[in-house]
Structures are given as structure tokens and as C-alpha cells.
Amino acid sequence: MLWLKAVHLMSMVTWFAALFYLPRLFVYHAMSEDTVSQERFKVMERKLYRGIMTPSMVVNLIFGLWMLYAYAWAAYASMGWLHLKLLLIVVLVIYHLYCGRLLRDFALDRNRHGHIFYRWFNEFPVIILIVVVWLAVLKPF
């Protein structure tokens, strides 16, 4: 059953890489002023979101739930750290979906935020990653 964990970790790394990179593309897109650059960013953002970010999220969730069922379902009620981790994953999925909304706004030339907003927005998944890894490794409660 270690292969479940291996696939879960690989998809987690891929998902987080995309969660870090897409908002960085938003920073540069928000700063771009010429049409050629803006159109290039639209293509890059769409391919990253649809081709890498969303599939890796789906694989991560499937294998995470599979591990939950296979390993921890009976002990789930007493695992406070896992409850918090799952809550943070729900928050991360909401962040992911909000990235999709921002992507749509850029695609329709309706971006309402400046590059400074996206620089701060880019930091959110870093905080989630730190806390989730801490919870999963240390299992503090």
C-alpha cells in the first residue's frame, strides 16, 4: 500500500508546484502591457490550470481519500491533526477554484487586481503547505 502514498505525494508536489506558479504568472500578466505578452500569458495560464494543476489536484484528492479509507477510517475520530489537515485541503481546493476564476477574468480581459495583489496571493499556498506537512509528519494531536 506504499504505492498509494507515493502517488499521493507525487501528485501533491505537482499540484503545489502549479499552485505556486500560476499566481506568479498572474503577477507577470498583470504587469504586461502589450497584447502579444498578454495573449501568451493567457495560453500559459490555461495550459497550466487545465493540463497540470487540475489533474494533479484530482489525483491527489483521489489517492488521499483512498489512503484515508484504507488506513485511517476506523481511527479517524481520534485523529485531530487529520481533521485540521482535511480542513486545510478543503481551503486549498477553494483557493484552486478561485485561481480558475481569476484565470477566466484574465482570459476575458477583466482582471481587477494589480501585480502586488498577486504577489501576496501567491504566498497563501506556501503557508498551507507548511502547516499540512507539519501536521502529516508530526501528528501533534
Buried (B, 14 or more C-beta within 10 A) or exposed (E): EEEBEEBBEBBBEBBBBBBBBBBEBBBBBBEBEEEEEBEBBBEBBBEBBEEBBBBBBEBBBBBBEBBBEEEEEEEEEEBEBBBBBBEBBEEBEEBBEEBBEBBEBBBEEEBEBEEEBBBEBBEBBEEBBEEBEEBEEEEEE
